[in-house]
Amino acid sequence: MKSEAPQDSYQHVVVQGLPYDRGLSHGQQAKGKILRNIDHYKQPGKLVPWPIALEIIQKCYIPGLSKYWPSGLEEMRGVAAGAGVELEDIILLNARYDLSHIRVPSTASEDSWETSTSNGMNEHDQEGSADSPSECTSAIILSQATFNRDVFTAQNWDMSERLLTEDGIIYLEIHPDPSEKMPSMFLVTEAGQLCRSGMNSAGLGLTANSLQSSIDAIPFSLEATSKEDIPAIPPCAALRRLFLESSYYADGLKRVARTPRHVSCNLMLSTDDNMGICLEVTPKTIFSVSGSGGSDIPYILHSNHFQTPSFLYQSEIQDTLAGGSSWYRGDRLEACIRRQARTGLLNDIDLINGFQDHAGYPHSLCEHSVGQKVKLPSGQKGPNPYSGPTCTVSCVIYNLSKRVIKTAGSSHEQARLLQYAKDLEKKVAELEARVRGSPVNQMSSRESNESPQGNEIATEPYSLTTELSTDVALLSMNATAEPFYIGATSGFSLSKMVEGILSQGSLTSSAIERGAPLLIQGNRGDPQSCEADSLEEDPQLELKLAEIFFSRIHPRYPFLDKASFYSFLEWYQSPPSRVDTRSEYDNLRLFQLHMVFAISARLLQLHPEMDRKVSPDIHYSNATRFLDGALRISGYQRVQCLLLLVLYVLRTPGSISNLGSWHIVGIAMRYAVESGMHRNIRSHNSQIRNPYMVELKRRVFWSTYILDRAVSLTLGRPFALSESDIDVPLPVDIDDDITDADIILQLQQAHQIPSSTGYDVSETSNLSSFVHLCRLRRLESRIKQKIYSTDIPLSTSDNSYDETLDSLRNELTEWLDRVRRQPEPESEPKRDYCVYDTQEFYRIQYSKSLRMLLQHRISPTAAAAHEAEQSKTAEYLTLSSRAAGDICQYYKTLHQRRPLGWNLLALHSIFTAGLTLLYCIWADKCSADMGRFEDVRACSNVLFAIAERWPTAKRFRDIFEVLAQRMADLVAAQVQNHEELDDQPYGPEYECGLGALAETMGFAASHNGDFWAMLDELVDDEYIRHQFRLDGLESQWEDF
């Protein structure tokens, strides 16, 4: 049962609920892989003969599981039911390690084998197998060794190459039912197994290595007839899972110690409390070595031979491993990390580089397949699951402190684009994401048996001896309870670059503790998927999601071909009998389809009043399965895909902690430039140009432009493309569903004749708002160039600086006066209501631009430089205050009319508007009136509304509340001071406007710059300070 091609990354299986339900979902999602694994291990020579294995399973393992791990037995029953196999088959997979340690003489029949093992001892050669492969190298890294003081456990898993070529491995994420009171877990394991290595939400981590000892034995005499003669022993997998099912380190260690076993193994057990222990487990005795915060050596390393001092000082039990690479793999890893670890500078990249050491190639720390067959000693025949080529099938790094998992490339993941990838690697950190919980019956996924097809990207020569990290960063358990997953590809293609960008930023803490699964589903849209491992989707919901996107997102960013999208959606929802084989562009279309679903689902998630519970990351994860193939298509389609990623990142709550959107939109702009979309390329023969495609490409470019400007201005970063390099016309202002070539061509020609104003409001369409915003963003770009360029002085000998400000302000006012204004909406918006066509939306955009224009001028540094023009400074403070107040008030009005779906740009606009209001109250004390405090209240209300649906925004809301309360207290003090003066003769010196802030009490002898001191005192949240650059504001952008 071979799959058509190896997967780009292992399947991520998410299960939750009670044991049987978890197992059932596991079996359904990974059915094909499970069947392949069972078939492989039942082949002659892989394990003990099946009749003997079956007897061991029924007489020993099932009673052992029932006694020591009953929930595991129930979970295995569920896996068996989900995969459509017998319980014994699933136990065979989970006992693969144990059964592989039992060997038989080459001349033995099954009967003679029974006799030879009747004394309970295994008759393998005591010298061991000289050519049998070792498997696995593990490490525990304590916090004193690492740069960020994080605790890691890590492993290279060396195993049969077939696990790669036949896609037999899964990432298994488990969320137990709350009644079980167990932590959530993330495991790397063979499909059908319940544990290989892993980490849990309580901060416990486990890796495991193979060991061979002289007392490894069949657990009972096969001649035994009485149950009393047969011990109840579970497979070693039980020890691993029992540890990870523990919430406390001590409890996990007790479970390991109290569970019997009949073969040896090595367990590397660690906790985020900065403790780790290496257990060399034998059937009789457990030998250990431990480390903690005070240890001289801040790491524990292990391969596949006994090395604890307590084992070496005894002679009763012998190590039967026949040497090989195990004797140097641990030393090689230590040589790679020793210097950084002992100086406290080790990071995850150093650790990955260490695990990718190739000394002793191909049997190196990072093992490579060279097509060799494993040989057994002369005359020996026995079970050998490693027969055939072997390699490192997984390198996994568990960050126990941050609850983040990162994997690095196997021998099949060669280092393509080597030089570039080395630089990119430095930027890559743990991927972050967010997922809401979903019922079990929504989590099954179809397993794809085919890698995305498409033309290969041209690559530089690669080296077998220099492999680079391939980030998968599967798990981010953070405070917002919404982690997500992005799969890796086998090389460093464009998708790898995008994934690296998305990964920048690491969040903390405990989403997994709240049971938020990382929902990864298979490809229902893949016509060539042959195994029905996913449950039925909801076509009506998919249509609803498409409608939401094209009614709420598309009007502002109309870069998709709506007609083509719906045509493909119809194909996607067609019965299998109507679907032809997949074309080379279907990866692109499937990616775009699921990204549209994901973005719309995110909007639904931010709108509880819509009463639709759907997880956006189900569709996002589906989309990433086609990411590599989608980004191989050049031209405007590639730019479309990148823009969809930007829109999703901007609406993902955790994304406010990184600059991923800025990086991705920058890549999109560069690909647009590469395709010449920024230039007005004129053709002498207009007949050969499709007018509609010309318009679509313009919409793609200008959508990229708008996002680039918005994100860059928000983050204070440079634009991806200079204004002077752009001469492509704006899109024609027509409805986006008009595709008639003659109509479009006629309008294009008409637009080549510029009007006196550059605006034409005689006709409106559903693209009018988009066209108007393009013009506004161009004006904002000029503001950035003329006001914020590094070569622009804050003061001049004349008043030319203020004249420039006034000129640009007049252009902004002209833009506002000329844009189309939709009539006031009714109290209940109509079905076709679009927020982007409202007067409030245009006023928000105008006010944001005006606030940005004046921001530099009202800062303390600029005000001091223009001390002679105090009246102008006061005017600009008033304008800035009004602009900031309008932003807050109009956002509040729009949200009251119909709840908005918030994103990073809106949060930044509102928070900076609120800070601007507070600063203006402080700086322009005698002009402060109660109207400004109404604006402050509106800002607070909007921040509360955002925080209700976007938990990460709570810290912004809270710090603004602290600042606003401090300002209110100062006002109250001022009012009280006036009351004390009631008996005094009234004089001009006490004249102040209503609510004015005079130079008394808290404001006595203050300077505008003191506002920053107050802000510095109150804002002690480093995260807020970093996001809004509150350090050194006076000398930078004064970006508040």
N, C-alpha and C positions, 0 to 999 in steps of 0.2 A: 504493500500500500504506500508507494512513494508519492510524495507531492510532486507537482510538475517542476517546481524550482524552489530553492531555499528561500525562506522569507527574509525580508530586509531586517527584521528584528523579531524577537520571539513574541508569541501571542500573549497579551495581557488579559488574564482571566480574573474577573472580579466576582466574588460570591459573598453572600451575606445570609443571615438567618440561623436557624437551628442546624445541627450537624447534617441530618439527612438532606435538608433543603440546600445547604451549601454544596454537598457532594453531588446532588442531582444537577445543579447549575454547572459545576465543574465538568461533569461528564458530558453534558449537552454541548458546552462551549468548545471543549477540546476533544470531541469524540474521535475525529480522524487521527489525531496524534496518539491518543490512547490505544486505538486499535493497532496502529503501526508498532508501537512499543511492545504491546503484548505479543504480536506476531514475531517480532525479533527475538524476544527472550524465550519464546517457546521453541525456537529453532534448536536442533540437536547441537550440543556442544557449547551453547551459550550459558546455560545454568545446569543444575542437576536434571536428569531426565524428568519429564513432566509427571509421570506417575509418582515418583519419589517426592518431588516438590509438592504435589497435591496432598500427599499423606502428611508431610511436615506442616503444611498450611492448616489442614483440618484438625490434626491432633495437637499441634503445639501453638501455632500463631493465633488462630481464632480464639482458643481459650485464653491465651496470653493477652490479646487485645481486650477481650471481654473483661478480664480481671483488672488490668492496669490502665487501660485507655478505652473505655467503652464508647466515649463520644467519637473517638477515631474510628472504631469499628462501624459505628452508625454512619459516619461520613463516607467511609469506603462503600457501604451499601448504596448510598446515594450516587456516588461516582459510577458504580456498576450499573445502576438503573439508568442513569443519564447516558452512558455510553452503550447500553444494550449488551452488556457482557455479564459473566458470572462474578460473584463476589470473590471467588478464589483467584480470578484473573487479576483483579485490582490488588489483592494482597500479594500476588506474585510480583507486581511492579514495586510495591512498597517494601518487599523483602528481597529485592534484586541484589542489594549489597550483601545481605546475610547469606543468600544462597550461592553467591559467587565465591564465597570464602570456603565452600565445601567442595573438595576435589575427589576424584575417583581414580583408581589405577587404570592404566590403559587396557588391561586385559580383563577387567572386571565386568561381569554381567551385572544386571540390577540385583540379582540374588546374592552374588558374591560381594557386591558392594554393601549390601545389608549386613553381611557377616563381618566384613572388614571394619564396619563402624559400630558393631554391636557393643563395643566397650565404651562408646561415647566419644571416641577420639577420631579426628579426621586423619585419613591415611595419606595426606599429601606429603610430598618430599620435604623433610625438615630443612633442607637447604633453601627451599623456596624456588620460585621460578626465575631463572636468571634473566630471561627476556620479558617477563611480564611487566607491563607498564606500571609505574607509580601513578597515583592520581592526587592532584590538589596540593597547593601551597597556600597556607593561611597566615594571617597576621592580626594581632590586636595592637592597636596604637593608642597609648594613653595620652591624656590631654597635655602633659608637660612636653610632649614631643612635637605638638602641632602649633602652627602659627596662630590659629584662631582659638586655641585651647579646646578643640573638639576631640571627641573620642571616636575612633574608627575601628571597625573590624572589616577585613577584606579577604578575598580569596581568588586564586586562579583555579578554576574547575577543569581538570584534564580528564577527558573521557573519550569514548568512541566517536570517531568523526561522523558516524551516521546520525548522531543527535543533531548535527548541523544540517547534513545533506537531506535527512528525512524529516527535519523540523520537529524534533521530539521534545523540545524544552518549552516551558511556559513560565511566565511571571504570574504567580498566584497571589492575589490580594484577598484577604479574608476579613470579614466584619461579622463577628459572632453576634448572636441574639443577645440583647441586653440582659436577659434573664440568666445567661451563663456567666456574667461578670468576668469576662475575659478580654484582654486587649486585642485590638486589631493587629493583623500580621501581614507582612509582605515577604514572599518566599520566591526563591529561584529553584526550580525543580523540574524533573521529568514529568511530562503529562501523565496524569493518573496517580502520581505520588503525592503525598500530603506534606512532605518537607524534605529539602536538601540543605539549603542554607537560608537565613532570613533574619528579619528584625521585627520587633513589635512596637506598638505605640507607647509602651511603658519604658522604652529605651533599652530593652534587652536585645542583644545580637548573638547570632550563632553561625559559625562555619564548621565544617566537618571534613576530616581527612581519613583516608583508608589506612588501616594498620593490619599487620598479620602477626599472630603470635602462635606459639606452640600449643596453646590450649584452646584455640578456636576449634569448634567441634560441632557435629550434628547434635541437636539438642536432646536426642533420646535414641534409644535402641529401637530400630524399626521392627524388631522382633517382640517388643513389649506388647502385651495384650491388656494389661490393667491400666486404667486411667491414673492410678496412683504412681505408676512407673513413668508417666509422661509429664514433664514439667510444663507449666503454662508460661511461655516466654513470648513476648511480642517482638516483631522486627525492630532493628535499631532505629528505624524512622520514628518510632514512638518516643524514644529518648529525646530526639530533636524537637518534635512538636510539643511534647509535654513541657519542655523548658520554655519555649516561646509562648505557650499558653499561660504562662505565669506572669503576674503583675509585679512580683518582687523577686529580686535576684536570689535571695536565700531559698525561697520556695522552689524556684526552678532548679537549683542545685540539689535540693533534697529529692525532687522527683527523678532526676537523673540517677542519683545514687541508689534509690530504692527500686528501680526498675531492672529486672534481670535481663541478661543477654547471653548469647552463646557464641558470639564472635567479637573480635576486638575492633575498636574504632577510636579515633581521636576527635574530641569535641573542644572547640575554642569558644568559650562562653564569656560574654562581656556585658557591661552595663554603662549607661551614660553617667553613672556616679563615679566614673574613673576607676573602675576595677575590672580585671580580666583574669581568667584562669584557663589553663590548658589541662584537659583531662585525657590521659591515656587510659582508655577504658578497656579492660579485658573481662572475660567471663567471671573471673574470681576477684580481681583487685582493680582499683582505680588509682593510678599514679598521677600526681598533679604538680604543677608549678604555677604560681600566681604572681600577679603584679597589681600595683595600685599607685595612688598619687605620690607616695614616698619612695617608690622603687628606683634603684640606681639606673637600671636599664628601662627606658620608657616604652618598651614594646615586647611582645612575645611572638615568636615566629615558629612555624612548624610545617613539616612536609609529611613524609610517609614512613618514617622509622621512629622507634622509641628513643626518646632523648632526655626524659626527665631524670634528674639525679636519683630519685627513689627507685626507678626501674633499673637503672644502670648498676645500683649497689646491691641488687638481688640476683639470684641465679635460677630460681625455680621456674620462671617463665622466660622463654627465649623469643627474641625478635626473629621471625623467619623471612623477613624481606631480604631479597638477594641484592641489596644495594641499588645501583643504578643512579638515576638523576636525583633521587630523594636525598642522597648524601651531599649534594652541593646546591640544590635549589634554595634552601633556606639561607645558606651562606651568601649566595648571590643576591638575594633580596636584602639581606642585612647590609651588604656592601653598597647597595644602591641608595639606601635610606639612612644609613648610620649618621652621616655628618649632619644632615638637616634635622634628624630626630633628636640627636643629643644636644643640639643648640636651640631646640624649640622652634624650628623654622619649617617643619614638614607640612606640606599641604596635600590635597587629594591628587593634584597633578603629579607631584613627586612620587606619590604612592603608585599611581598608574604607570608612570615611567619605570618604576622599579619592577612591577609585575610584567612589564614588557621586555625584560632583559633577555638577550638571545645568546648568552655565553653557553656553549655546549650544543648549539643548534644541530639537529632539529629537536633533540631531547632537552630543551632549555627550560628555563622558568616559564617562558611563554612557549609552549610546545607547538610544533608544526607537524602536520601530516606530510609524510613523504611516501605514502603508499605501501609502507612495510606491513608485513603480517607478523603478528606476535607469535613467537615460538614458545612451546612448552619444553621442559627438560625431557631428555631422552627417555622414552618409555612411559611418559606420563600423559594421561588423558583426563581431562576434567572440565568443569564448567569455566567458561572464559568469555564474559561479556565484552572484553576488550579486543577480541580477535578481529583483526583488520586495522586500518589506520586509526591513530588516535591524535588528538590535538587539544588545545585549550578551547573549550566550547563556551566559556564565559569567564570574564573577569569582573567581579562585582565589588564595589566599595560602599559599605554601609556607614553613613555618618550618624552615629547614635545620638549625638547632641542635637543635631538639627533635624533628625528623622528624615534624612534624604538618602536616596540610593542612586548611585551612578554606576554605569557599566562601561567597560572599555572593550575595544575590538578583539575578536578572536582571530585565529590564523586565516580565516576566510575574509576578514575585513582588512584588506591591505591598505597601505598608506598612499592613497592616490592624492594628487595635488599636494605633494609633500611639503614644499616650502611654505605655501600659503597656509596650509593647515597648522603648521607649527605656530605661526603667528596667531591664528584664530583660536588655537587651544588655550592661549593665555586669557582670552576673554570669556571663556565658557565657564559658567557656574551652574549650580543646581537649577533645573527647570522648576518654575512655579506655576501653580494653577489652582483651579477651584472647581469643585464638583459638588453638586447637591446629591443627597441620597435618592435612590430609586428602588422600587419594588423588585424583588427577585425575578419576577417574571418578565421584567424589562431588561435584564442584564445579560441574557444569553446572546452570544454573537456567533455569526457564521464565520467559520474559519476559511480563510482564503488560501487556495492551493496554488496560487500563481503570483509571482512578483509582478509589479506594474511594468507594463511594456513601454517601450519608447526608445528613441535613439540615444545612444550613450553620449555623455559629454566627453569632449576631448580632454585627456588628462596627461600630466607629465609622467615620466617613468617612475615606477615605485620600487621600493626595496623591501625584500622579505625580512630584512633584519631591522627595519625601522618602522614599526607600526605605531599608529597614533590613536589617541583616545577617540572613541565614538560615543558621544554623550547620549545616554538614554534618559538619565535622571528621572527615574520612574515615579518617585514618590516625594512629595513635598508636604509634610504634615504641619500646616501653619495655623495661625490664630484665626484665620477667617474660615476655616473648616471647608475649604474648597480647593483641594489639590487637583492637578491634572497631569496628563501623560502625553508625551510626544515621542513617537518611535524613531529609531535611528535607521539609517541606510547603510549599505555595505561600504560606501566610499564617501569622500568629502565632495559631494555634488553641491549644487546650489541649495538644495533642501537642507544639507548639513549646515551651511552658512546661516540660513534662516533660523534653524533650530538653535544654533549657538547663540544667536542674538536673542532669541526668545528666552534663553536660559539665564540671562544676566539678571542677577538679583536673587537673593536667598531669603526666604521667609522662615519664620520660626513656628515652633510649638505644635498644636495638637489637633489638627483636623481629623486625623485618623481616629483619635479617641472619641470623636463624636460620630464615628461611623460613616464618614463621607467617603464613598467609594470612588476610585478612579475608573470611570466607566469607559471601557474600551470595547467596541463592538466590531464585528466583522463586516464584510462587504456584501450587503444584500444586492447591491447593484452590479456585482461582478457576474456577467452572464455565464462565465465558465466555472463558477464555484459549483462543485458537484456534491457537497455535503450540506444538508439542511440543518446546520447547527444553531441557527438563530430563530427566534420567534417572529411571528408575523408583525410587520410594522403597520402603522395607521396611515393609510393614504390621505384621509381627510385632514389629519393633523399636519401632514407634510404640505398639503395645499394651503392650509392656514398659515404655516410658517413662511411659505413663499409669498403669500399675500402680505404678511406683516413686513417682510423685507422690502417689497416693492412699493409699499405705501408709506413706510416710515424711514427707511434708509435710502432707498434709491432716489427719491427726489433731491436729496442733498448731494449724493455721490452717484450719479447715473452712469457708471462705467460698465455695467453689464448689459448684454443684449437680451432684453426682456422676452422677446418672441422666441429666440433661440433657447433661452433657459426653460420656458414652459414647454417647448417642444421636447426637450430632453427629459424633463420631468415626466411627461406622458410616456416616453419610452421606458423610463426607469420604473414606472409603476405598471408596465405591461406584464401580462402573464409570461412565464418562461417560454411558452410555445411561440410567442410573438417576437422574442428577442433573438437577434442575429448575433454572430460572434462579435467580440469587442474590437472596435477600431482603435487606432493609435491615439486618437484624441479623447477617448472615453475616460482615461485617467484624469485628464484635465477637467472634463465635465463633471465627473463624479466628485472631484475635489471641490469644485465650485458649488455643486449642489449641496454637499454636506456642510460647507462653510456658510452658505446662506441659511440652512437650517439651524446651524449653531448660533449664528448672530441673532436670528429671530428668537430662538429659544432663550438666549440670554436676555433679550428684551422682555419676554414673557416672565422670566425669572425675576426681573426687576419690577414686574407689574403684578403683584399678587391678586389685584382686583380682577384680573382677566380669568382667574380660576382655572388655569391650565398648568398642571404639574409636569414639567418636562425638563430633563437635564440637558443643558447645552453641550456638555462635554461628551455625551454619547455621540452626537453628530460631529463634534470637533475631532474626537478620536477617530471616527470613521474617515473623516477628511484627511487626517495625517497619513493614513495608509496609502493614499494616492499622491502625497505631496511630492515625492521624488519624481514620479512620472509626469505630474502636472508641470513642474518647473523645468522639465526638459523641453517643453514646447516653447519656442522662442516667439518674439513679437509681442503684440499688445496683450495676448492671452496670459503670458507670464506676469505681466504687470497687473492684470486683473486679479490673479491669484494672490499676489503679494498685498494688494490693497485689501482683499478680504481678510488676510491675516492681521493687518493693521487695525481694521475696524473691530475685529474680535478682541485683540489685545486691549484696545482702548476701553472696551466695555467689560473687561474681566476685572473684577474687584481688586485682585492682588497685583495687577499690573502697574499700579501707581508706584510701586517700589522699584521700577526699572525703566530704562530708556529704550526698551525693545521696539516700541512703535517708531521712534525716531530712526533707529537703525534700519528697520525694514522698509519704511517709506523712502529712506535714502537709497536703498538698493533698487526699489521700484522706479524711482526717478532716473537712476543711472541706466536701467534697462530701457526706459522710455527714450532717453537720449540716444542710446545705442541704436534704437530703431528709427531715429530721426523724427520722433513724434513732436519735438519741440520746435521744429522748423516748418515754415510755410513752403513746402516743396510744391512748386507749380509744374504742372504737366502741360505740354503743348497740345496734347490730345486728351481732352477731358472725357472722351468717350470710353477710354480704357480704365478710368477711375470710377469706382463705385461710390457715388455720393454718400450713400448711407454709411458705408464703411469708413469713409473720410470723417463723417460726423462722429461715428462711434469711437474712432481713435482719438479724435479731439476731446471727446468726453472722458476717455480714459486718461489722457494727459492732464486735462484740467482738474480732474478729480485727484490725481496724484499731486498736482500743484497745490490745491487747496489743503490737502492733508499735510503736505510737507510744510507749508507756511504755518498752519495752525499748530502743529506739533512743535516745530522749531521755535516759534515765538513763545509758546507755553513753557518750553524747557530752556529758553535762552541759548539755543544752539544755532550754528550757521545753517543757512539754507542749503539744500542739495544742488540747486541750480540758480545761477545769477539771472536777474531780470534781463540783462543785456544780451543774453544768449537765447531769448525766447522771442519768436516772431510769428508763431502759429496763431491764427485767429481764434477767437472764442467760438464755442459751439453756437449754431443757429438756434434762436429762441423759438423752438417749436415743440409740440408734444412728442415725447420719446417714442410713441408707437407709430409715428409717421415714417414709413420706409419707402415711399414712392420716390424714385430717383429724380423725376422731373421737378416735383415740388421742392425737394431738398436742393437740387442744383440751382433752381431759380432763386431761392432764398440765399444760398451761398453767394451767388453773384451779386444780389442786392446788398448783402452785408459787406461786400468789398468796397462799396461807396460809403465812406464814413459820413455820419451826420454831424451837425455842428456841435452837438453835445456828446456824441458817442453813445447815447441812450435812445432806445426806441420803446416807449411804453404804450404805443397804440394797440399792440397785440400782446396778449399774455398766453402763457402755456404752463405745463407742469414742469418745465425746465427754466422758467423765468427766474426763480429764486436762485438756482444754481449759477446762472449767468451773472446775476447781480453780485453774488458772493465772489465770483472770480474777479470781478472788477474791484471789489473791496479789498481782497487779498493782495492784488497788485498795488493798491494804494498803501496798504500796510507794509508792503515790501519797500516802498519808497520811504516811508517813515523810518523803518529800520535802517535804511541806508543813510538817510540825511540826519537822523537824530542820534542813532546808537552806534554808528561806525566809530572805530577806535581813533580815527583821525579828526573827529568833530570836536572842537573845544566847547566846554560848557559856557564859556563867556567870551564875548568879543568886545572890541573897543567901541563898536556901535551897537545898535539894537537889531542887527541882522539875524541873530539867533531867534529872537522872539518873532521877527517878521516871517521867518521860515515856519515857525510853529503856527502862526496865524494863517499863513497861506495853505498849509496842509489841513488845518482845521476847516477852512472854507471849502476845501475839496471834499472833506468828509460830510459837511453839511449839504453840499450839492448832491453827493451820492444819496443821502437820506431823502432829500426832497424829490429826487427823480425816480427812485425805485417804485415798483408797483406796490400799492398798499391794498391788501384785501379788506373788505368791509368787516366791521366788528363782528366776531363770531357770536352765535346765539349761546345762551347759557348751557344748552346741551349741544355739543358739537355734532355736526352732521357726519355721516359715515365717511364722506370723502374729505373731511377736515384734515388739513396738513399744517403742522406747526410752522413749517418753513415758509408759508405764505402769509403769516400773520404780521400785523404791524409790530407787535411786541417782539417778535423774533428779529425783525430788522432793527428795532431800536436797541436790542441787546447787542447786536453786532456793531452797530454804530458806537454805542457807549464803550464797548470793549476797545475799539480802535482809538477813541478819544482818550480813554484812560491811559492806554499805552503811549499815545503821543505826548501827553503831559507828565507822565510819570517821572521822567528824568528832570524836568524843569522844576517840579515842586519839592524835590529832595533837598535836604539841608545844605548840601554842598552847592547845588545850583542856585538856591535861594540866596546864599551868602555871596555868590559871584555876581548876582543881579540885585545887590542891595539897593542900588539907585532906582530900580524899577519896582518898588514895593507894591505899588498899585497893580502892576502886572502880575506879580507873584500872588497877590490876594485874588485877582481875577482867575488865575489858573487853578488856585486851590478850590475856589468855588466851582469852577467847571469840572475839576476832577472829582470833587465830592458828589456833584450832581450825576456825573457819568457812572460812578461806582454805585450810587444809590439806585439809579435806573436799572443797572444790571440786576441788582437784588430784587427790586420791586417787580420787574417784568418777568424774571424767572419765577417768582412767587405767583404772579398772575397766571402764567402759562401752566404751572403745576396745579393750581386750583381748578383750572378749566379742564384739564385732562392730565393725569399723572405722567411725568416725563420719565424716560429711561436714561439714567445718568451715565456719564462717562468721565474719563480723566480730564478732558478739556473743560467740561462744564464745572467740575469740582474746582479746578485751578482758577477758573474765571471768578467763581463766587467767593472763594477763599481770599484771593488777592483783592477783589473788590471790597470785601469786608475790612481787610487790613488797611486799604486805602482810605476808607471812611474813618476808621479810628485815627489814622495819622492826620487826616485833614481836620478832624475835631481838635486834635492836639495842637496842630501847627497854626490853625486859624481860630483861636479861642473866642475872640469877640464876635465872630460871625457864626458860631455854632448855635444852631437852634434845634428845637425839638423834632423838626422834620428829619434832620440827620439821624436822630436816634430811632425814628421810625424805620429809616433805611437799615440801620444796624439790626433792628428787630427782624426785618424781612430777611436779612442775610442769615441770621440765626435760625429762623424758621426753615429756610431752604436747606441749610446744612443739616438740620435735624431730619428733614425729609430724605436727604441723600443717605444719611447714616442708618435710617431704618431699613434700607434695602441694600446698602453697601457697607458692611461692618467695618471695613478698613478705614472708612471716612470718619469714624467716631473720634479718632484722635484729633483730626482737624476741627471737628465740631467742638470738642472739649477745650482745645487751646484757644479757639476764638471766644468761647464763652468766658474763659478766664480773663482775657483781654477786655472784652466788652463789659464784664462786671466791674473790673478795675476802673474803667472810664466812667461807668455809672456812679460808682462810689465817689469819684472826684466831683462829679456834677452835684451829687447830693450834699457833699461837704460845702460846695460853693453856695448852694441854696441856703443851707443852715447858717453860713457866715453872713449872708444878707439879712436873715431874720434877726441876727444879733445886732444889726445896725439900724433897726426900725426906729429906735429912740433918738438916733443921731439926726442932725439937720441934713436935709436932702441936698446934695450938691452935685454938680456935673461930674465930679470924679467918681460917683457911684453909678452913673448911667451905664447900663448894659442891656443888651437885648434879652428877650425871654430865653432863659436857659443858657445864657452866655457863660463862658469859662474865664473868669477874670484872673488877674495875677495875684491870687491869694491862696492860702492853704496849700493844697497839693501842687499848685502850679507856681508857687512863689519862686521867683528868680530862675525859672526853667528856660532852657533853650530847646529849639526844635530837636537838636541832636539827642536830648534826654529821652525822647520817645524810644530811641533804639536801646538806651540803657534799660528802660522799663521792659521793653520787649525781650531783651537778652536775659533779664532777671526772671521773667515769667515763663518764657518758652525754653524749658529745659529738656524738651523732647528732641533728641538728636536727629530722629527720623524727619520731623517737621523741618528742622533747621536745614537739613540736607536737601529736602525736596524743594524748599522755597528759598534756599540760599540766604538764610537770615544772619549768617556770619559776615561781617564786613560789608553790610548792605550799602553804607554811605559811599564806599569806594568802588562799588561795582554798579549794578543796575539799580540799586535801591529797590529791588524786586520784592515787594511785600504783597 
